Amino acid sequence: MNIENVGNPYDNFKNTHLALYAVMDSIVNQYFPLVEALEEGLQQIEEKVFKEKPTGQNTEDIYQ
């Protein structure tokens, strides 16, 4: 048996971590459009609340 052919026992561990990282990265990246949509909605509500005269519709928009 040649010791040069054995390889590093941590290679599989490293490859598993890379695969898990890639999956988690993909999942997190899929949330960005949702977060951006929520941010836009909140900005619209803030503009209504702070720049316009308060109305019942503004209150309804906050709780939807």
C-alpha positions as CSV (number, residue, x, y, z in Angstrom):
1,M,0.0,0.0,0.0
2,N,1.3,3.4,-1.0
3,I,0.7,6.2,1.5
4,E,0.4,8.8,-1.3
5,N,-2.8,7.1,-2.5
6,V,-4.7,7.2,0.8
7,G,-5.8,10.8,0.6
8,N,-6.9,13.2,3.3
9,P,-9.7,11.8,5.5
10,Y,-11.1,15.4,5.8
11,D,-11.8,15.7,2.1
12,N,-15.2,14.1,2.4
13,F,-16.0,16.3,5.4
14,K,-15.0,19.4,3.4
15,N,-17.1,18.3,0.4
16,T,-20.1,17.7,2.6
17,H,-19.7,21.2,4.1
18,L,-19.5,22.7,0.7
19,A,-22.6,20.9,-0.5
20,L,-24.5,22.0,2.7
21,Y,-23.3,25.5,2.3
22,A,-24.5,25.6,-1.3
23,V,-28.0,24.3,-0.4
24,M,-28.4,26.8,2.5
25,D,-27.1,29.7,0.4
26,S,-29.7,28.9,-2.3
27,I,-32.5,28.8,0.3
28,V,-31.5,32.1,1.9
29,N,-31.2,33.7,-1.6
30,Q,-34.7,32.7,-2.4
31,Y,-36.0,34.8,0.5
32,F,-34.6,38.1,-0.9
33,P,-37.6,38.8,-3.2
34,L,-40.0,38.3,-0.3
35,V,-38.0,40.6,2.0
36,E,-37.9,43.2,-0.8
37,A,-41.7,43.0,-1.3
38,L,-42.3,43.4,2.5
39,E,-39.9,46.3,2.6
40,E,-41.8,48.1,-0.3
41,G,-45.1,47.4,1.4
42,L,-43.9,48.9,4.7
43,Q,-42.5,51.9,3.0
44,Q,-45.9,52.6,1.4
45,I,-47.6,52.3,4.7
46,E,-45.1,54.6,6.4
47,E,-45.7,57.2,3.7
48,K,-49.4,57.0,4.3
49,V,-49.1,57.2,8.0
50,F,-46.5,60.0,8.3
51,K,-47.2,62.1,5.2
52,E,-51.0,61.9,4.8
53,K,-53.8,62.8,7.1
54,P,-54.7,59.7,9.2
55,T,-57.7,57.8,8.0
56,G,-59.4,54.5,8.8
57,Q,-58.0,53.0,5.6
58,N,-54.5,53.7,6.8
59,T,-55.3,51.7,10.0
60,E,-56.7,48.9,8.0
61,D,-53.6,48.8,5.8
62,I,-51.4,48.5,8.8
63,Y,-53.2,45.4,10.1
64,Q,-53.4,43.6,6.7
